[in-house]
Amino acid sequence: MNKPKMVIAGGNGFLGAHLRAHFTRLGYRVVVISRGGAAGPANFHWDARTLGPWAAELEGAAILVNMAGRSVDCRYSAANKREIIASRVESTRVLGQAVATCATPPQVWVNSSTATIYADTRGDQPANTEATGVIGTEFSEGVATAWEAAFAAGATPGTRQVALRTAIVLGRDGGAFPVMAKLAKWGLCTPQGSGQQWVSWLHVADFCRAVEFLATQTDEAGAFNLCAPHPLPNREFNALLGRRLRPLVRLPQPEWLLEIGAFLLRTETELILKSRKVYPQRLLALGFEFQHPTCASALESLLGA
């Protein structure tokens, strides 16, 4: 019996590696399309802009996942902004073209987006749901809006489309969390800026389970918030890290100091100062159950009891 096929575009990063392992355990044959890595039976090269031999791998696939896009962990220069947008829009556009050429197109296409699509949410404002969330107008929100527009523009009537508005994914072996934990061990587990900004997050195991759920256990399409149901203020998030890691000193992190650090590290303070308060209403309504619904549970899993 042939194994069902899953194709991951841009699948060599942190989340792609976890999806590969998760779906391989489920019995899928996973094919990765990426700019780098050794070519082989399960790895194909593309430029994320133009059709090529890789497109044939979409034929008959059960699941297509697109995770391609330049990292936003950089300074927002004009050149970097153009590349951030183009890498997402062009890869999504060419995947739509590839799907349209298939005689037997993928059953479902899961495309990355980001919870940063919502406007800065402060204080007691309600969390952003898919139905009521306020879409922002700043650069980061504009990137997400253009990304989802490119996805929606794909003419794929035989393929169900799901957009993942994913929050910060916490895992031991990649993404932002290892850096967060290292800084916390050095004493940087205090409120960043005011500490009042909301943090929406998701354990990497629940990320993989949610992708599996949306791809295989529902017929729903459209945008889904991928985040745990309990966002928390930055000061509480850092306090949890501090209680787990117990640094000898605790150093203040005023906004002016964060600005200097971001400049030296060639990144932007928006990544930690923007308030993201997001709620996974559609996932919960469909019956999805989180293994780690609270941040305390996630940190216990990642850092030990």
N, C-alpha and C positions, 0 to 999 in steps of 0.2 A: 504494500500500500504506500503510495507516494505521500510524503509529508507535505502539509500545507506550507506555502511560502510566504515569508514576510520580507519586505524590502525596506531598508532604512537608508534614506539619503542624508548625508552628513552624519553618519553613524559612528565616527571614530572617537567622539568625545566621551565625557563622563556619563551623560544620560544614555547615549547610544550604546555604550558598553554594558550598562545595566539592562537596557531593553534586550540586547542580544542574548545575554545570559538568561534572563527571565523567560523569553519566548523559546529559546533552545530547550530549556527544561520542560516547557509545555509541549514539546514535540515538533516545533516549527523548524523549517530550513530557513535560516536567516541569511540574507544577502545584503551586503553593505556597499553603498555607492558613495565615494568620497574623493576629495582632491589628493589625498596622500595615502600612504600604506601600500603594502605589496599587493600587486594584482594577483588574482587567483580565482578558483571556482566560486568563492563566496565574497569576493572583493572586486569592485569595478571602479575605474577612474571616470571622473567627469570634471568639467570646468564650471558646473553649476549655472551655465548660461545657455548652452547649445545642446541640441540633440546629438546623440552618439550611440555607439553599440550598447551602452548601458541601458538604453531605453527598452531593449528587448527583454530585460529582466522583469519588467512590470507585467508582462503578459501572464495572465492566469494567477497572479499573486492574490492571496487572501487579504493581506494587509500591506499598505504602503504608509510609511511614516517619514515625514520630512522634518529634519532637525538642523538643516543647513542655515548658516548665518554667522557673520563676523561677530566676534565677542564685543560686547558693549563696555568691557573693562578697559577703557582707554580715554584719552582726552578727546573732547568733542570738538575737534578741529573741523574745518569745512570738508577736508578730504576724508577724514574718518567718518563724518556724518554721511557723506555720499556712499561710502563703502558699506556702512552698516545697513542703510536702506536698500542699496542695490543687491547686496548679497542675499537678502531675504526675498525681495520682490522677484528678482531674476530667477532664483532657484525654484520658487513656487510656480512662476509662469512657465518655465520649461518642463516642469513635472506635469503641469496641466496639459501641455502639448503632447507629452509622451503618453499620458493616460488616454488621450483622445485618439491615438494611433493604434491602441490595443484592440484586437478582435475579442479578447476576453479580458476586460480591464480589471484592475484590483476591486475587490468587493467594497473596501472602505479605505479612504485616504485620510490619515490623521496628520494634520499640519500644525507645527509649532506656532504659537503666538505668545503672548505674555500678559500677566496680570498687571503689568505697568501700563496697559491701555487705559486704565481708569485714572481719573484726576486725583490729585493729592487729597486725602481724606483725613481730617483732623478731629480730635476730641471725641465727642459723643455722636458725631455723624454716623448714620447707619452704614453698615458694610455694603460694598458694591456686589450686587448679584448680577447674573446675566440679564435679568429682565429690567432691573432698576438702576444699574450702575451708571455713573456719570463718566462718559468718555472724555478724556482730557485733550488739550490742544497744544501742549508743549512738544518739544522735539521727540522725547521717548514715546509719548502717546501717539504722535504722528507716525512714528516708525511702525508701531503695532497696527494702527489703522490702515496704513498702506499695505502691510503684510496680509492682513485679513481681506482687504479688497482684491489683492492679486489672487488669493485663494478662491474667493467667491467668483472671480471672473473665469475660472476654468470651466470649460464646457464638458462636464463629465456626468452625463445623465445616468450612466450605468454604475456609478461609484458614489457611495455615501460619503459625505465630507464632514469631518469633525475638526474644529479648531480648538487647540489647547491653550487657554489663557493661564499659563503656569506661573506660580509664585516661586520664591527661592526654594530650591530643592536641597535638602540637607542629607549629605552622605559623607562617609569617612574618607573616601578615596578620590574626591574631585569636587568641582564646583566651589562655592564660596566657603563652605563650612570648615575645611581644614585650616584655612587662613584665619577664620574667626576664632577657632579654638586655640591656635598658636598665639594670636594676639591676646586672648583672654588669659592664657597661662603667664604672659608677661605683665599682666595687670590691667590690660585694656578691656575690662569687662564692666565698665561703668557706662552710664548713659552717654550716647553719642549725640552731641548737640544738646537739645532740650531733653531728649529721651522720650518725648511724647509722641513721636511718629510711630505709626502702626507697622508691625511686621507681619506679613502673611507668608506662610512657609508650608513645606510639605516634605515628609520623609521620603527618601528615594524608593523604599519598598512600596509605599503607597502610590508613588508616581507610576511605577511599573504596573501595579495592580489596577490602577485607574485606566491606564492605556488599554490593558487587557479587557477590562470591563466594557469600555466604550467601543472597542473594536469587535468584541465577540458576544456580548450579553445584552445588547440593546440595538434597536434600529433607529435611534434618535440621531439627528444631525445638528449642525450648527456649532455655536461657541459654548465651551464648558470652562468654568473656573476650576483649575486644578490647584487646590490649596486645602490645608486642613481647616476644619470648621471653627477653630479657635485662634484667630489672630490675637496678638498681644502687643502692648507698647514696647518700644525699643528698650526702655529702662528695665522692664520685667524680663525681656529676653536675655539681656546681659546679666541681670541678677541670677537667673537660672544657670548661665554659664559659669558665673563666679562661684556659685555654691557647689557646682560639680568639680571645677578645676582648682579652686582654692589657691589663688596666687598669693605670694608673700606681700605684695603691695597692690594698691588699686589706684590707677592714675586717671586723672580727669581728662575728658575729651571734649573741650569746648569747640564750637563750630569753627572758630578761626584757626585752631590747631589742626582740625580735620582738613581744612582748605589747604594748608601748607603740606600736610602729608599726601593729600591727593595729587597736588602738583608734583611733588617729588617722585611719587609712584606712577605718574602719568595716567591717572584715572580721574574720576569725577565723584564729588561728594554726594551727588544725587543717588548713587547706588545704595547709600546708607541713610541719607537724610529724607528722602521722599517717603511720605506716609502712604502705605499700601494696606488698606483694610478691605479684604475681599472674602466672600463667603461662597462655598460650593453648592449653591441651592439646587442646581439641576442634577448633580451627582447624587446628592442625598435624596432628592425626590424619586430617583430611579431605584433607590435601595442600596447604593454603594455603602459599605461599611469600612471605615478607616481602621487600620491596625494601630496607628499612632494619632489619635485625634487631638491630643494635647502636646504642647511643646515639652513639658516635663517627661512625658512618655518617650518622645523622639530622642531627647538628649540622653535618657537612660539607656536607650538602645545603642546610641552612637558612642557614648562615653563610659558606659558601665554604671552599675548601681553605686 
